[in-house]
Amino acid sequence: MAHSDFLYLQIADRIEDLIEKETWQIGQRLPSVRRLSQEQQVSMSTVFQAYYHLESKGLIEARPKSGYYVTEHPGRERSLPAAKAPDRPLEERTLGELISEVYRDLGREELVSLSVSAPAPSLLPLAKLRKSVQHALSNDAGVVYAPLQGVRSLRQQLARLAFNWGGVYGEEDIVVTAGCMEALAMCLKAVTVPGDAVAIESPTYFGIFQMLEGLGLKSIEMPTRPESGIDPVALQQTLDRYPSVRACLLIPNFNNPLGSRMPDDHKRQIVELLARRNVPLIEDDIYGELYFGKERPRTCKSFDHNGQVLYCSSLSKSLAPGYRIGWAIPGKWTDKVLENKFMHTVSTNTLLQEACAHFLMNGRYALHLRRLRKELHLNYLRYLQAIQEFFPPEVRVSRPAGGFVLWLELPPRTDAFVLFRKAKDAGISIAPGQLFSKQGAYPNFIRLSFGAPWDNKIERALRKLGDLLRSS
């Protein structure tokens, strides 16, 4: 071994020891290459080699124009939550009643909300959004109905946004909706009739269950892996077992609540499988822009060659939740989606469409996303570190590569809804696992959102939650 090799390994080992001893915490920035070179009296090349070595072990990560940051503590990584097959229905209370109890008091200022999958207002570009709204007002936008398909300038910007995930679409391919939920509902109505079955992930966002029930559709839950989502083989087995399935609804990028990201090859396989079975895929990509890695993940729609994938997304999770601006790229069902929209809403808010178009047109969205992704990743690392420190060792936690949420598997004896009530009495709101399946598969799971920036209030809340878990 050359002397320089020995030096870089020596430095890497010492840094790893300091990370293990928590001298450097998860999320903290390491010394710059130049500074460490001067302090250790070695070449910058040697320091780079040491950092590359630690990066290859998953202990640190490089952030463009920012430096190197700690990502894990060796030997302290928790196991991932289990992928469970739904096996029994909810008892005593309906899912709607459970959801109502969890979210009815979210307006309370003293409540620390860890249950809402949305960005905190402090992470949003409020001043620049205000300028875009003022620009739209100055042009008298909003006093007339927008076209049924949506404001043309916004659809142009959304078509350009699709290029980031491999889409090549024009404004005529896009239908603007009142948020992603309306896009999903309009697409479901286009490809199903009441009584049909729809295959979905389990766990999945509870609003999807309510929407399916409202449309008179049955849900077929498929167990989903917290790291990679639905497996193509599992989907094929579901279609074989349930020939009544008429559509599939998936969240391939950073599923809520798992945070899973489906590998691109699995996306391609699933699109091809569903095309062979002539089963439409409704793709919810609302979290796709909130990735922590170096590039935006592809979508299932990017592998679609015959219009079989109905793509849905929104600006709600990344820009302005209250604006309720979503959209669909429904492929060969575009006319049917437009027909459904005309029957239900006629026109989406003109003023806010114009404001969002102006915001995107000026390049502000890309800059905002870069900052938001950085903040969310840092939040994730800090929340994860707190869970490592405060929660019982048997608690398992997901490792999302994007989005807002963590999925935790608690000890088997723990009832998540009982924990929710105890936490609420302590001024903390969490989302119990019972909300994320109609089959009662997750009584000892919870979802925590890391959309709020880390501060002393969040730290105290997580410490208290850990204390409640230890005493349960």
C-alpha positions, -999 to +999 in steps of 0.1 A: +000+000+000+014+034-010+019+060+017-008+083+002-033+054+002-025+048+039-030+085+047-064+088+031-076+056+049-063+069+082-082+101+077-114+083+066-112+059+096-108+088+120-138+106+105-159+074+107-150+071+144-162+106+150-194+099+132-199+067+152-193+086+184-218+113+172-192+141+173-205+148+139-243+144+138-265+133+108-271+163+086-240+182+098-215+196+073-180+182+073-149+205+070-142+216+035-116+198+015-093+228+016-097+233+054-091+196+062-061+195+039-046+224+059-055+210+093-041+175+086-012+188+065-020+165+036-028+172-001-063+180-012-062+149-033-058+128-002-088+145+015-109+139-016-099+102-016-109+100+021-143+116+014-149+094-017-142+064+005-167+075+032-192+083+005-189+048-010-198+034+024-229+056+026-217+075+056-215+109+039-228+126+008-216+154-015-240+183-022-233+205-052-217+238-042-223+230-006-198+204+006-200+170+023-226+160+049-231+131+073-259+108+063-257+078+086-242+065+118-225+031+114-241+003+133-272+024+142-292+020+111-327+006+119-344-022+099-370-012+073-407-017+081-421-050+069-442-053+038-475-068+050-504-084+031-537-070+042-556-097+060-586-084+080-611-055+076-614-025+099-635-032+129-660-011+148-654+023+131-653+032+095-621+046+078-639+079+074-646+082+111-609+074+119-597+101+095-621+126+109-608+121+144-572+124+134-576+156+113-604+175+130-582+196+153-553+204+130-560+241+132-550+242+168-519+265+170-504+247+200-505+213+182-472+201+167-484+186+135-464+156+123-494+141+105-497+164+074-478+155+042-472+190+030-445+216+032-445+242+060-453+277+048-417+287+057-404+265+030-425+281+003-416+312-019-444+333-005-430+367-017-425+355-052-458+338-053-474+371-042-458+389-071-471+363-096-506+367-082-503+405-084-491+401-120-522+380-128-545+406-111-529+434-131-540+417-163-576+412-150-571+375-150-597+356-130-628+375-140-638+351-168-639+313-170-607+296-180-609+272-210-622+238-200-587+222-206-569+249-186-551+282-192-529+278-223-498+294-208-499+271-178-504+240-200-473+251-220-452+253-188-465+220-176-456+204-209-420+217-205-420+204-169-428+169-182-395+169-202-377+165-168-391+130-164-389+119-201-422+131-213-426+147-248-461+164-247-478+195-260-503+217-243-531+198-261-522+167-241-527+183-206-559+189-186-556+213-157-576+202-126-584+214-091-555+195-075-542+160-080-572+144-063-596+158-089-572+146-116-572+111-101-610+111-098-616+123-134-592+096-147-608+069-126-643+079-139-629+077-175-618+041-173-641+024-148-678+021-139-693+016-104-687-019-092-653-023-109-621-032-089-590-011-088-556-025-077-537-002-054-506-002-031-508-011+005-503+010+025-515+039+005-528+074+010-562+073+028-578+098+005-576+072-023-598+048-003-624+075+002-623+085-034-627+049-046-656+044-022-673+076-034-670+064-070-685+030-061-653+012-069-637-017-049-600-016-038-577-045-041-547-039-019-512-052-029-484-054-003-457-029-011-420-029-003-408+002+016-377+006-006-390-004-041-427-003-042-449-028-061-430-057-076-441-066-112-445-102-103-468-093-074-489-072-097-492-100-122-503-124-094-529-099-083-543-096-119-544-134-121-562-137-088-587-108-094-598-108-130-623-081-120-595-055-118-603-028-144-576-003-135-544+001-114-536+032-094-500+036-082-477+062-067-443+049-081-422+079-069-421+083-031-453+066-022-473+081+006-468+068+033-438+044+025-416+069+006-407+040-017-393+047-052-400+021-078-369+012-099-372+024-135-370-012-149-400-021-127-419+008-141-412-003-176-422-039-168-455-028-151-464-006-180-458-035-205-477-060-183-508-037-179-507-029-216-508-067-225-538-071-201-554-039-214-556-025-179-552+013-177-526+026-152-534+058-133-501+072-121-500+096-092-467+115-094-474+143-070-441+138-052-419+132-082-401+165-081-392+161-044-362+137-049-331+137-028-307+123-054-289+138-083-317+134-109-354+134-111-368+098-113-386+087-144-423+081-145-444+051-157-458+075-182-424+079-198-425+042-208-461+045-222-463+041-260-500+037-266-517+062-242-525+035-216-511+055-187-531+083-173-506+106-155-516+129-126-497+155-106-500+188-089-482+218-075-498+213-041-469+194-025-441+215-041-454+251-044-487+261-030-511+236-014-539+260-011-539+269-048-552+235-057-536+234-092-532+199-106-532+183-140-536+151-159-520+137-191-548+112-198-535+097-231-562+082-252-588+091-225-583+129-228-617+135-243-635+114-216-616+132-189-626+166-204-662+154-205-661+144-168-645+178-158-672+197-177-699+178-157-682+185-124-663+217-123-665+234-158-634+255-151-604+256-128-596+288-109-584+312-137-565+337-114-544+310-098-537+292-131-524+325-145-503+331-114-487+297-115-480+300-152-462+333-145-442+317-116-431+288-138-424+310-168-398+331-150-377+301-139-386+306-103-400+271-099-367+253-107-348+275-082-374+270-055-374+232-061-336+231-056-339+249-023-369+229-012-353+195-019-322+205+000-343+216+030-365+184+030-334+162+028-319+179+057-352+176+076-353+139+068-318+134+082-325+153+114-358+136+120-342+102+114-314+110+138-340+119+165-358+087+159-325+068+163-319+086+196-353+088+212-374+058+200-371+023+214-345+002+195-371-022+181-389+005+161-383+002+124-382+031+100-383+037+062-355+053+042-373+075+016-353+089-012-377+118-016-411+133-005-422+143+030-429+112+051-414+085+073-432+051+078-425+035+112-432+000+124-437+000+162-434-029+186-462-055+180-479-047+213-484-010+203-518+002+191-511+031+169-545+047+174-541+046+212-507+062+207-523+089+185-547+098+213-519+099+239-498+121+216-527+144+209-532+149+246-495+159+247-499+184+219-486+162+191-504+151+159-494+118+142-511+097+116-518+061+128-513+032+105-550+022+106-557+051+081-536+036+053-555+003+047-591-008+047-580-043+056-566-035+091-530-044+082-511-017+101-524-014+137-488-009+150-475+015+123-475+053+122-466+080+095-446+110+105-442+140+082-409+159+081-423+188+061-417+212+090-382+226+095-362+212+124-364+233+156-366+228+193-403+224+192-400+194+168-372+179+188-393+181+220-422+165+202-402+136+189-386+131+223-420+130+239-433+106+213-404+083+221-412+085+258-448+075+250-437+046+230-414+034+258-442+035+283-468+018+261 
